[in-house]
Amino acid sequence: MRQLPLLEGSLFPGLMGLALGFSLLQGVAFAHDVQDQRGQIVHLRNVPALRTVFIPMPAPATYISIDGTDKHIVGMNRSSAEAMQNGILGKIFPGTAAINTDIVRGSGFSPNVEAILALHPDVVFQWTNAGSDILESLERAGLPVLGMTYGSQDNMAGYVAMMGAVAGKPVRATELIERQKTALKRLSTDLASVSDANRPRVLYLSGASDHLATVPGTGYMDFMIRTAGGENVAHDLTGSASDISFEQILAWKPDVILIGNFGTMTPDDLFKDPKWRLIPATTSKRVYHMPLGGYRWDPPSQESALTWTWVATLLHPTLIQKNLHEEMREWYRFLYNHELSRDEINEILKTESNSQSADYTRFIAR
């Protein structure tokens, strides 16, 4: 059962709630306890947190959408910074360019404990399901660590609520969760007539140029593809990520290929390679580069509702009632207090990279 953050600062929770509200209104930080997704109670000396460090890659962008500013983030994963600077978030929040990115060793989630200690954080966010040592090494150094769990939409709702507690904005976090639930219900209604036989077979490629990899049935992309009215061809694979061969792709015969944002591969790479012409998705040019907005649209994020609409429109264009451009503008006003321009919409949706992909002109903002 998913556990949400607990606010524990007094033997009298009602009075504590009043004190909490008054303190937040006055902009005063105070100490309280937060329960993370391991079920552990972590004591924080400052709430709202003034100095946060995020080792998980999607987390800083999500936190900004809750906190409303980048000013309380002092450290983040280098991959997070790349997504921000390559996407639109770095333009909306230019201060993100100055956030320290030396907090991990290499390209994964192994923390650079000395560098993190030097940032004097109020709290460090770290994955719970990427090995115990990456959490314990931080705790041995005396750092307050909140564990985040990756994998499902419910997991995301849990850490969004936790971020709301840390930022002192639980109502804002709840609104984000409820908006995503509403988007899921609307999409389910739009796609209610889609039978299993009418679900296009979809392959998600990680985007790496030196090898082929996908996400199996236990991964978030499987949920996203199913939500959007498709069938993940890799559903029966196990693990969190799987290397695959071209022969396996030939056997799967995907109708649609989605290329992720974690590498350099583009649809044009597949269109130009003769061997890929044996794949139905490539023959019909139904190969698409996933968008990059406030964060990559591949994993769960504050923008996931937009991902669902984008993929569903690719798979079932006549059934989707919501206009994606309109939905993007609505979400960006809510998430970032930002009014999207036509050029920004086209940049996010990668209309140039997808210019040779089938029927992609429908996504061009004019």
C-alpha positions as CSV (number, residue, x, y, z in Angstrom):
1,M,0.0,0.0,0.0
2,R,1.4,3.4,-1.0
3,Q,2.4,5.6,2.0
4,L,2.1,9.3,1.8
5,P,4.2,11.9,3.7
6,L,3.3,12.5,7.3
7,L,3.5,15.8,9.1
8,E,4.6,15.2,12.6
9,G,5.7,18.1,14.7
10,S,3.4,18.2,17.7
11,L,1.3,16.0,20.0
12,F,-1.6,18.3,18.9
13,P,-1.9,17.8,15.1
14,G,-4.8,20.3,14.8
15,L,-2.9,23.1,16.5
16,M,0.2,22.0,14.5
17,G,-1.7,22.4,11.3
18,L,-2.7,26.0,12.2
19,A,0.9,26.7,13.2
20,L,2.1,25.2,9.9
21,G,-0.2,27.3,7.9
22,F,0.8,30.5,9.7
23,S,4.5,29.7,9.4
24,L,4.2,29.1,5.7
25,L,2.3,32.3,5.2
26,Q,5.0,34.2,7.0
27,G,7.7,32.4,4.9
28,V,9.3,31.0,8.1
29,A,11.0,27.6,7.9
30,F,10.6,25.1,10.8
31,A,11.5,21.5,11.6
32,H,9.2,18.6,11.0
33,D,9.2,14.9,10.0
34,V,8.4,13.5,6.6
35,Q,7.7,9.8,5.8
36,D,9.5,8.7,2.6
37,Q,8.6,5.8,0.2
38,R,10.6,3.3,2.2
39,G,8.2,4.0,5.1
40,Q,11.0,5.7,7.0
41,I,10.4,8.9,9.0
42,V,13.0,11.5,8.2
43,H,13.5,14.6,10.3
44,L,14.0,17.8,8.4
45,R,15.3,20.9,10.1
46,N,13.8,23.3,7.6
47,V,10.3,23.1,6.0
48,P,9.8,24.7,3.5
49,A,13.2,23.3,2.5
50,L,15.7,26.0,1.5
51,R,18.4,23.8,0.1
52,T,17.4,20.6,-1.7
53,V,19.5,18.0,-3.6
54,F,18.0,15.7,-6.2
55,I,19.8,12.6,-7.4
56,P,16.9,11.0,-9.3
57,M,16.7,12.5,-12.8
58,P,13.1,13.5,-13.2
59,A,12.8,14.9,-9.7
60,P,14.1,18.5,-9.9
61,A,11.8,19.4,-12.8
62,T,8.8,18.0,-10.9
63,Y,9.9,19.8,-7.7
64,I,10.1,23.1,-9.6
65,S,6.5,22.7,-10.8
66,I,5.4,22.2,-7.2
67,D,7.6,24.8,-5.5
68,G,7.2,27.4,-8.3
69,T,10.9,28.3,-8.3
70,D,14.4,26.9,-8.9
71,K,15.9,28.9,-6.1
72,H,15.6,26.1,-3.5
73,I,17.6,23.5,-5.5
74,V,21.3,23.4,-4.9
75,G,22.2,20.1,-6.6
76,M,20.9,17.8,-9.2
77,N,21.9,14.9,-11.5
78,R,23.8,16.0,-14.6
79,S,21.3,14.3,-16.8
80,S,18.5,16.4,-15.3
81,A,20.5,19.6,-16.1
82,E,21.0,18.4,-19.7
83,A,17.3,17.9,-20.1
84,M,16.6,21.3,-18.7
85,Q,19.1,23.1,-20.9
86,N,18.1,21.2,-24.1
87,G,14.4,21.7,-23.3
88,I,12.2,24.6,-22.3
89,L,12.6,24.5,-18.6
90,G,16.0,26.1,-18.7
91,K,14.5,29.0,-20.6
92,I,11.6,29.5,-18.2
93,F,13.9,29.1,-15.2
94,P,17.4,30.3,-16.3
95,G,18.7,29.9,-12.8
96,T,18.8,26.2,-13.3
97,A,22.0,26.6,-15.3
98,A,23.9,27.5,-12.2
99,I,22.8,24.5,-10.1
100,N,25.6,22.2,-9.0
101,T,25.7,18.9,-11.0
102,D,28.8,17.3,-9.4
103,I,26.6,15.3,-7.0
104,V,26.9,11.9,-8.6
105,R,29.9,9.8,-9.6
106,G,29.7,8.9,-13.3
107,S,26.4,8.8,-15.2
108,G,24.2,6.9,-12.7
109,F,22.9,7.5,-9.2
110,S,26.0,6.8,-7.1
111,P,26.3,9.9,-4.9
112,N,29.3,12.1,-4.6
113,V,28.9,12.4,-0.8
114,E,31.7,14.9,-0.3
115,A,30.3,17.2,-2.9
116,I,26.8,16.9,-1.5
117,L,28.0,17.6,2.1
118,A,29.6,20.8,0.8
119,L,26.2,22.0,-0.4
120,H,24.8,21.9,3.2
121,P,21.4,20.5,2.0
122,D,18.3,20.5,4.1
123,V,17.3,17.2,2.3
124,V,18.6,14.8,-0.3
125,F,16.2,12.9,-2.6
126,Q,17.5,9.5,-3.8
127,W,16.0,6.4,-5.5
128,T,14.9,3.5,-3.2
129,N,15.0,0.9,-6.0
130,A,18.5,1.4,-7.4
131,G,20.4,-0.5,-4.7
132,S,20.7,0.1,-0.9
133,D,24.2,1.5,-0.8
134,I,23.3,4.7,-2.7
135,L,21.0,5.5,0.2
136,E,23.1,4.2,3.0
137,S,26.3,6.1,2.0
138,L,24.4,9.4,2.3
139,E,22.8,8.4,5.7
140,R,26.2,7.3,7.1
141,A,27.4,10.8,6.3
142,G,24.6,12.2,8.5
143,L,22.5,13.6,5.6
144,P,18.7,13.6,5.8
145,V,17.6,11.4,2.9
146,L,14.2,10.9,1.4
147,G,13.7,7.7,-0.7
148,M,11.7,7.9,-3.9
149,T,10.3,4.8,-5.6
150,Y,10.3,4.6,-9.4
151,G,8.0,2.5,-11.6
152,S,4.4,3.3,-11.6
153,Q,1.9,6.2,-11.7
154,D,1.0,5.5,-8.1
155,N,4.7,5.7,-7.2
156,M,4.9,9.1,-8.8
157,A,1.8,10.3,-7.0
158,G,3.5,9.2,-3.7
159,Y,6.7,11.2,-4.3
160,V,4.8,14.2,-5.6
161,A,2.9,14.3,-2.3
162,M,6.3,13.9,-0.5
163,M,7.7,16.9,-2.5
164,G,4.7,18.9,-1.6
165,A,5.4,18.3,2.1
166,V,9.0,19.3,1.7
167,A,8.2,22.4,-0.2
168,G,5.5,23.4,2.3
169,K,3.0,23.2,-0.5
170,P,0.9,20.0,0.0
171,V,-2.2,21.6,-1.6
172,R,-0.3,22.3,-4.8
173,A,1.1,18.8,-4.9
174,T,-2.4,17.3,-4.4
175,E,-3.8,19.5,-7.3
176,L,-1.1,18.1,-9.6
177,I,-2.0,14.5,-8.7
178,E,-5.7,15.2,-9.1
179,R,-5.2,16.9,-12.5
180,Q,-3.3,13.8,-13.8
181,K,-6.1,11.5,-12.5
182,T,-8.6,13.6,-14.4
183,A,-6.6,13.4,-17.6
184,L,-6.4,9.6,-17.2
185,K,-10.2,9.3,-16.8
186,R,-10.8,11.5,-19.8
187,L,-8.4,9.4,-22.0
188,S,-10.0,6.2,-20.8
189,T,-13.4,7.6,-21.9
190,D,-12.0,8.7,-25.3
191,L,-10.5,5.2,-25.9
192,A,-13.3,3.1,-24.5
193,S,-14.2,1.7,-27.9
194,V,-10.7,0.4,-28.6
195,S,-10.6,-3.4,-28.4
196,D,-7.4,-5.4,-27.8
197,A,-7.5,-6.4,-31.4
198,N,-7.4,-2.7,-32.5
199,R,-4.4,-1.7,-30.3
200,P,-1.3,-0.9,-32.5
201,R,1.8,-2.8,-31.5
202,V,4.2,-0.3,-30.2
203,L,8.0,-0.6,-29.5
204,Y,9.7,2.0,-27.3
205,L,13.4,2.3,-28.1
206,S,15.6,4.0,-25.4
207,G,17.2,6.3,-28.0
208,A,20.8,5.0,-27.6
209,S,22.7,4.9,-30.8
210,D,25.2,2.2,-29.9
211,H,22.7,-0.5,-28.8
212,L,19.0,-1.3,-28.8
213,A,17.1,-1.3,-25.6
214,T,13.5,-1.2,-24.6
215,V,11.2,-1.2,-21.5
216,P,9.4,-4.4,-20.5
217,G,6.0,-4.9,-19.0
218,T,7.1,-3.9,-15.5
219,G,8.3,-0.4,-16.7
220,Y,6.4,2.8,-16.8
221,M,6.4,3.0,-20.6
222,D,4.3,-0.2,-20.7
223,F,1.7,1.7,-18.6
224,M,1.9,4.7,-20.9
225,I,1.5,2.7,-24.1
226,R,-1.5,0.8,-22.7
227,T,-3.0,4.0,-21.4
228,A,-2.7,5.6,-24.9
229,G,-4.5,2.6,-26.6
230,G,-1.5,0.6,-27.7
231,E,0.1,-2.8,-27.0
232,N,3.8,-2.8,-25.8
233,V,5.5,-5.5,-27.9
234,A,8.0,-6.0,-25.1
235,H,5.4,-6.5,-22.4
236,D,6.5,-10.1,-21.6
237,L,10.1,-9.2,-21.0
238,T,11.2,-8.9,-17.4
239,G,13.4,-6.5,-15.4
240,S,13.6,-2.7,-15.5
241,A,15.2,-2.3,-18.9
242,S,16.2,-4.8,-21.6
243,D,18.8,-4.9,-24.3
244,I,17.2,-6.4,-27.5
245,S,18.4,-7.5,-30.8
246,F,17.3,-6.4,-34.3
247,E,16.1,-10.0,-34.9
248,Q,13.8,-9.7,-31.9
249,I,12.3,-6.5,-33.4
250,L,11.8,-8.3,-36.7
251,A,9.9,-11.0,-34.8
252,W,7.7,-8.4,-32.9
253,K,6.8,-6.5,-36.1
254,P,5.8,-3.3,-34.4
255,D,3.3,-1.0,-36.1
256,V,4.7,2.1,-34.3
257,I,8.1,2.9,-32.9
258,L,8.7,5.6,-30.2
259,I,12.3,6.8,-29.9
260,G,13.2,8.1,-26.4
261,N,15.3,11.1,-25.3
262,F,18.2,9.3,-23.6
263,G,20.4,9.0,-26.7
264,T,21.0,10.4,-30.2
265,M,18.9,8.2,-32.3
266,T,16.2,9.9,-34.5
267,P,13.5,8.6,-36.9
268,D,15.7,9.6,-39.8
269,D,18.4,7.1,-38.7
270,L,15.9,4.3,-39.1
271,F,14.4,5.6,-42.3
272,K,17.9,5.7,-43.9
273,D,19.0,2.3,-42.8
274,P,18.0,-0.4,-45.4
275,K,17.6,-3.2,-42.8
276,W,14.9,-1.2,-40.9
277,R,12.7,-1.2,-44.0
278,L,11.8,-4.8,-43.0
279,I,9.9,-3.4,-40.0
280,P,6.3,-2.4,-40.5
281,A,6.6,0.8,-38.4
282,T,9.5,2.0,-40.5
283,T,7.9,1.0,-43.9
284,S,4.9,3.1,-43.0
285,K,7.1,5.8,-41.4
286,R,5.3,5.5,-38.1
287,V,8.5,6.2,-36.2
288,Y,8.4,9.1,-33.8
289,H,10.9,11.0,-31.6
290,M,9.4,11.6,-28.2
291,P,8.9,15.2,-27.1
292,L,11.1,17.1,-24.6
293,G,9.3,19.7,-22.5
294,G,10.0,20.6,-18.9
295,Y,11.5,17.1,-18.8
296,R,11.8,14.2,-21.2
297,W,8.3,12.8,-21.9
298,D,9.6,9.2,-21.6
299,P,9.5,8.5,-17.9
300,P,6.7,9.7,-15.4
301,S,6.8,13.4,-14.8
302,Q,4.7,16.4,-14.1
303,E,3.9,16.5,-17.8
304,S,2.9,12.8,-18.2
305,A,-0.7,13.8,-19.1
306,L,0.6,15.4,-22.2
307,T,2.6,12.3,-23.1
308,W,-0.5,10.2,-22.9
309,T,-2.4,12.6,-25.2
310,W,0.5,12.8,-27.6
311,V,0.8,9.0,-27.9
312,A,-2.9,8.4,-28.0
313,T,-3.2,11.0,-30.9
314,L,-0.5,9.1,-32.8
315,L,-2.3,5.8,-32.3
316,H,-6.0,6.8,-32.5
317,P,-6.2,10.3,-33.9
318,T,-10.0,10.2,-34.6
319,L,-10.9,9.3,-31.0
320,I,-9.0,11.9,-29.0
321,Q,-11.3,14.8,-27.9
322,K,-8.6,17.0,-26.4
323,N,-6.5,19.2,-28.7
324,L,-2.9,18.7,-27.7
325,H,-1.8,22.3,-28.3
326,E,-4.6,23.5,-26.1
327,E,-3.8,21.0,-23.4
328,M,-0.1,21.9,-23.5
329,R,-0.9,25.6,-23.0
330,E,-3.2,24.7,-20.1
331,W,-0.6,22.5,-18.4
332,Y,2.2,25.0,-18.8
333,R,0.2,27.8,-17.3
334,F,-0.5,25.5,-14.3
335,L,2.9,24.0,-13.9
336,Y,5.2,26.9,-14.7
337,N,3.0,30.0,-15.0
338,H,4.2,30.2,-18.6
339,E,2.4,31.0,-21.8
340,L,3.7,28.7,-24.6
341,S,4.4,30.3,-27.9
342,R,3.9,28.6,-31.3
343,D,7.6,28.1,-31.7
344,E,8.0,26.6,-28.2
345,I,5.2,24.1,-28.9
346,N,6.9,23.0,-32.1
347,E,10.3,22.7,-30.3
348,I,8.8,20.6,-27.5
349,L,7.0,18.3,-30.0
350,K,10.1,18.0,-32.1
351,T,8.4,18.8,-35.3
352,E,11.7,19.1,-37.1
353,S,13.1,15.7,-36.0
354,N,9.7,14.1,-36.8
355,S,9.2,16.0,-40.1
356,Q,9.5,12.7,-42.1
357,S,7.2,10.7,-39.8
358,A,3.8,9.8,-41.0
359,D,1.0,12.3,-40.4
360,Y,3.1,14.4,-38.1
361,T,2.0,17.7,-39.7
362,R,-1.1,17.5,-37.4
363,F,1.2,18.4,-34.5
364,I,2.7,21.5,-36.1
365,A,1.5,24.7,-34.4
366,R,0.9,27.4,-37.1
